[in-house]
C-alpha cells in the first residue's frame, strides 16, 4: 500500500461460509452485531433522523434527535470521529435514497444510517415492494463503498390516530428491511420491538415525533444494535404508571390534535406541499460532535 492511501473499510460482519457478508445464526436468520470504532458517520432520512421533536438548546428552531445522540455515543470510541446529518423532515424515500445519499457518499463515510419510507407508507396506494427495491439499491450502493449500514424498522403504529391504519404496510416493509439487512450485511434498529414506545409520554403533542426521552432511548437502542453496550441501565425501563385521563380530557386532547396537527397535515397533502419544503440539512458537512 502506498503512502497516503487507506485500506478499504473492513466489514465487521462475516459469512458463516464464504467471503464478506452477514454473520447469521445457522447460516440464515438474525445478524450478530459486531461493534467497531467508526470515524465518519453520516445520517440520511426524514424528520425522524432530523430529530423532531427534540429541541436543540443551542439553536432555536433546530433539533437534536436520536442520530445526533448516537453520534455522541460513537464518538467515545474514536479520537478523530466526525458526523454529518443530511436528513430533512417530510422527505420521501426517493429523496433519501437519491440526492441525500449522493451527498452522503461524497463525504466518504464508514457508517451510514439510512431511514426512509415512512412518509411514503402514509399514502394508501404506496407500493411497498417498489419502496423495498429502492431501499435495497441504496443499501447496495453504500455497501459497495465498504461502508457499514444501519437501517431502522418503523415503530408499531397500533393505536395511533390515522397512522394506525398503516400497520399492515409497515409490517410488510419491515419484512423487506430484515431481508435487505441479511442480504447485504447491515445493522438494524428494530423499533417495532421497543415496548417503551407504546407509552404516549414518549411522543410529542403531534403524536408522530418522539420527545427528547424517546430520542434518547432510541439512540441507545441503535447503539446496542451496532454491537456496543449501553451504560445507561434505565433506557428499557417503562416510565412510572400514571392515572388514565378522563373522558372529557381525552376528547379535548383529540380535538386539539386534529385542529393543530392533523388538519394542517391533510391540507399540505391536498396542496402538494411538505413540511420540509424550505428546510435544509442541519449538518451538511462532516464535523466533530458538539458536547
Secondary structure by P-SEA (a helix, b strand, c coil): ccccccccccccbbbccccccccccccccbbbbbbccccbbbbbbccccccccccccccccccccaaaaaaaaaaaacccccccccccccccaaaaacaaaaaaaaacccbbbbbccccccccccccaaaaaaaaaaaaaaaaaacbbbbbbcccccccccccccaaaaaaaaaaaaaaaaaaccccccccccccccccccccccccccccaaaaaaaaaaaaaaaccccccccccccccccccccaaaaaaaaaaaaaccaaaaaaaaaacccccccccccccccccccc
